[in-house]
């Protein structure tokens, strides 16, 4: 079996790849390969190149959720492959929903000796998501944050915080209409537009926001959650509950937050709309999201109580 480590030295707020490389080299496992990405799309191309050989392959995407998503697209349709996520990016949301302690996904020895879990995927257009597809305010925030990062002396966290404020003023109102399993989901009574919508397999996005606390990785369903355009003062009040995953069951939240499970979700916007797929931005016309049950093997690190060969 080949163990392919794809390292993204540009992920996260600092370069953690030297630490990961040191762990890899200390293991001295045969048939281990290290490759580095240089630009967007490299992880997909690297994974596809090795998967095409037809040998048993484990790929470890060392970066953020975007790096993992790229590697996934390089492995789709191949047999005898599995993907491990070593979270050295900024958000690292997908591993928060995976079994075990998220810190164990940093441990290369535990990952190499780990087991696998069969998970669902989301399909949106010709792209797939491990974790989340989202539209609306949060999608605009992610887009604005990338632009802010290009400003002088702008760190990643500061760029994101600035984007939250900027978009709260200008990007809260959206006109898309969701259709879950063919049934129209109207905006909550008393509201005129949608603020955001999330279609999820994982529970977290946006750097630890528990937007879909009832999502399951392998239940064969999309977990859909939408929030209408609330006043800025109301949003500030409810953000804590939203971040902790308490918004859906909150007495006030129940009056306007839409939540349900479904197998298909269409977002009718009468044209183009920005779509975030595992944190990567796309523009699509009236996107339709479907669930692909039991579609892919994800590597789960060896449990703490189990011995690990160093």
C-alpha positions in Angstrom: 0.0 0.0 0.0 1.2 3.5 -0.9 0.9 6.3 1.7 0.7 9.6 -0.1 1.0 12.8 1.9 0.0 15.9 0.1 1.3 18.9 2.0 -0.1 22.5 1.6 2.4 24.8 3.1 0.2 27.8 2.4 -2.7 26.5 4.5 -3.4 28.0 8.0 -2.0 31.0 9.7 1.5 29.4 9.9 3.3 26.7 8.0 2.8 23.5 9.9 4.2 21.2 7.2 7.7 20.9 8.7 6.2 19.3 11.8 4.1 17.0 9.7 7.1 16.0 7.5 9.2 15.3 10.6 6.5 12.9 11.9 6.3 11.2 8.5 10.0 10.7 8.3 10.2 9.4 11.9 7.8 6.5 11.0 10.0 5.2 8.2 7.1 3.3 6.7 7.8 1.8 3.2 6.1 3.1 0.1 5.6 6.6 1.7 5.6 9.6 -0.7 5.5 13.3 0.1 4.2 15.8 -2.4 3.8 19.6 -2.0 1.1 21.8 -3.5 2.1 25.0 -5.2 -1.2 26.4 -6.3 -5.0 25.8 -6.2 -5.9 22.5 -7.8 -2.6 20.8 -7.2 -3.9 18.4 -4.5 -6.5 17.1 -7.0 -4.0 16.5 -9.7 -1.5 14.8 -7.4 -4.1 12.5 -5.9 -5.4 11.6 -9.4 -1.9 10.8 -10.7 -1.2 8.3 -7.9 -4.7 6.8 -7.9 -4.4 6.1 -11.6 -1.7 3.5 -10.9 -4.4 1.2 -9.5 -2.5 0.2 -6.4 -4.0 0.3 -2.9 -3.6 3.9 -1.8 -4.1 6.1 1.3 -3.9 9.8 0.7 -3.4 12.2 3.6 -4.5 15.8 2.7 -2.4 18.0 5.0 -4.0 21.4 4.8 -7.5 22.9 5.3 -10.9 21.7 4.2 -10.2 23.0 0.7 -7.1 20.8 0.4 -9.1 17.8 1.5 -11.8 18.6 -1.0 -9.3 18.9 -3.8 -7.8 15.5 -2.9 -11.3 13.9 -2.8 -11.9 15.0 -6.4 -8.7 13.3 -7.5 -9.8 10.0 -5.9 -13.5 9.8 -6.9 -14.4 6.7 -8.9 -11.2 4.9 -7.8 -11.2 1.7 -5.8 -8.9 0.7 -3.0 -8.4 4.3 -2.0 -9.0 6.2 1.3 -8.6 9.8 2.3 -7.2 11.1 5.6 -7.5 14.7 6.7 -4.6 16.1 8.6 -6.0 19.5 9.7 -3.4 22.2 9.4 -5.6 24.8 7.7 -7.5 27.8 9.2 -11.0 26.4 9.7 -10.5 22.6 9.9 -14.2 22.0 10.3 -14.6 18.5 8.8 -12.6 16.7 11.4 -14.7 18.2 14.1 -17.6 15.9 13.0 -15.4 12.8 12.5 -15.1 10.2 15.2 -12.5 10.7 17.9 -10.5 13.6 19.2 -9.7 16.2 16.5 -6.2 16.5 17.9 -5.5 12.9 16.9 -5.8 13.8 13.3 -2.5 15.7 13.7 -0.8 12.5 14.8 0.6 10.9 11.7 1.3 7.6 13.4 -2.3 7.3 14.5 -3.5 8.2 11.0 -1.3 5.7 9.2 -2.4 2.9 11.5 -6.0 4.1 11.6 -9.2 2.5 10.3 -11.6 3.8 7.7 -15.2 5.0 7.9 -17.6 5.0 4.9 -19.3 8.4 4.6 -21.8 10.2 2.4 -20.9 13.0 0.0 -22.9 15.9 -1.3 -23.0 16.6 -5.0 -23.6 20.1 -6.3 -23.3 20.6 -10.0 -20.2 18.7 -11.0 -18.5 19.2 -7.6 -18.7 17.2 -4.4 -18.5 18.2 -0.8 -17.3 16.2 2.2 -18.8 18.7 4.7 -21.0 21.7 3.7 -22.5 23.5 0.7 -23.7 27.0 1.7 -25.2 30.1 0.1 -26.0 33.6 1.2 -24.4 35.7 3.9 -21.7 33.3 5.1 -20.7 32.6 1.5 -20.3 36.4 0.9 -18.2 36.6 4.1 -15.8 33.9 2.9 -15.5 35.7 -0.5 -15.0 39.1 1.1 -12.4 37.6 3.6 -10.3 36.3 0.7 -10.2 39.8 -0.8 -9.4 41.4 2.5 -6.4 39.1 2.9 -4.8 40.9 -0.1 -4.8 44.2 1.9 -1.5 45.2 3.5 -0.8 43.9 7.1 -4.1 41.9 7.0 -3.9 38.6 8.8 -6.3 35.7 8.1 -8.4 36.0 11.3 -8.6 39.8 11.0 -9.6 39.6 7.4 -12.5 37.2 8.4 -13.7 39.4 11.3 -13.7 42.5 9.1 -15.6 40.6 6.4 -18.3 39.6 9.0 -18.9 43.3 9.7 -18.7 44.4 6.1 -21.2 41.8 4.9 -23.5 42.3 7.8 -24.2 45.7 6.5 -24.4 45.0 2.7 -24.9 41.3 2.1 -27.7 40.1 4.4 -30.6 40.0 2.0 -30.8 37.1 -0.6 -33.6 36.1 -2.9 -33.1 32.3 -3.3 -36.0 29.9 -2.6 -35.2 26.4 -1.3 -37.0 23.3 -2.6 -36.4 20.3 -0.4 -37.3 17.0 -2.1 -39.3 19.0 -4.5 -41.4 20.9 -1.9 -41.0 24.7 -1.8 -39.8 26.0 1.6 -41.1 29.6 1.9 -39.3 32.2 3.9 -40.3 32.3 7.5 -43.5 34.2 8.3 -42.8 37.9 9.0 -39.6 38.0 6.9 -39.1 39.0 3.3 -35.7 37.4 2.3 -33.3 34.8 3.2 -30.0 35.5 5.0 -28.2 32.1 4.6 -28.7 28.4 3.9 -26.6 25.4 4.7 -26.7 21.9 3.2 -24.5 19.7 5.4 -23.1 16.3 6.2 -20.9 17.7 9.0 -22.0 19.7 11.9 -19.5 22.6 11.7 -18.4 25.3 9.2 -16.9 28.8 9.3 -14.1 27.8 11.7 -16.1 26.0 14.4 -19.6 27.3 14.0 -22.0 24.5 14.8 -24.6 25.4 12.2 -26.1 22.0 11.7 -25.9 20.1 15.0 -28.1 17.2 13.8 -26.1 16.4 10.7 -24.7 12.9 10.4 -21.9 11.8 8.1 -23.5 8.5 7.0 -27.4 8.8 7.3 -28.0 9.2 3.6 -29.6 12.6 4.1 -28.9 16.3 3.6 -29.2 18.3 6.8 -30.7 21.6 5.6 -30.8 24.8 7.7 -31.8 28.3 6.7 -32.1 31.6 8.5 -34.1 34.6 7.1 -32.8 38.1 7.0 -32.9 39.2 10.6 -32.1 42.8 11.8 -28.5 43.4 12.7 -29.3 43.7 16.4 -31.1 40.4 16.3 -28.2 38.7 14.5 -25.8 39.9 17.2 -28.0 38.6 19.9 -28.4 35.1 18.3 -24.8 34.6 17.0 -23.7 32.9 20.2 -26.5 30.4 20.0 -25.7 29.9 16.4 -22.0 29.2 17.0 -22.8 26.7 19.8 -25.4 24.9 17.8 -28.3 25.9 20.1 -30.2 28.0 17.5 -32.4 25.4 16.1 -33.9 24.4 19.4 -33.9 27.8 20.9 -37.5 29.0 21.7 -37.1 32.1 19.6 -35.1 30.3 16.9 -37.9 27.8 16.4 -40.1 30.6 15.2 -38.0 31.5 12.2 -35.2 29.1 11.6 -36.0 26.4 9.0 -34.5 23.0 9.5 -35.2 19.6 8.0 -33.6 16.4 6.5 -34.0 15.7 2.8 -32.3 13.9 -0.1 -32.4 16.7 -2.7 -32.2 20.4 -2.3 -32.6 23.0 -5.0 -31.8 26.6 -4.4 -33.8 28.6 -7.0 -32.3 32.1 -7.4 -33.6 32.7 -10.9 -30.0 32.7 -12.1 -26.5 32.9 -10.8 -25.6 32.6 -7.1 -22.4 32.3 -5.2 -22.0 28.8 -3.7 -19.4 27.7 -1.1 -18.4 24.0 -1.4 -16.2 23.0 1.6 -15.1 26.6 1.7 -14.2 26.9 -2.0 -16.2 29.5 -4.0 -18.1 28.9 -7.2 -20.9 30.7 -9.1 -23.7 28.4 -10.2 -27.2 28.8 -11.7 -30.0 27.6 -9.4 -27.8 24.9 -7.9 -29.2 21.5 -7.0 -27.7 19.5 -4.2 -28.1 15.7 -3.8 -26.7 13.2 -1.3 -24.5 10.3 -2.4 -24.9 7.7 0.3 -22.0 5.6 1.5 -19.8 7.0 -1.2 -16.2 7.2 0.1 -13.7 5.9 2.7 -12.3 8.4 5.3 -9.4 7.5 7.5 -10.1 7.6 11.2 -7.0 7.7 13.6 -6.2 4.8 15.9 -7.9 5.2 19.2 -5.8 6.5 22.2 -6.2 3.2 24.1 -4.8 1.2 21.2 -1.0 0.9 20.9 0.6 2.8 18.0 3.8 1.7 16.4 6.1 4.6 16.3 
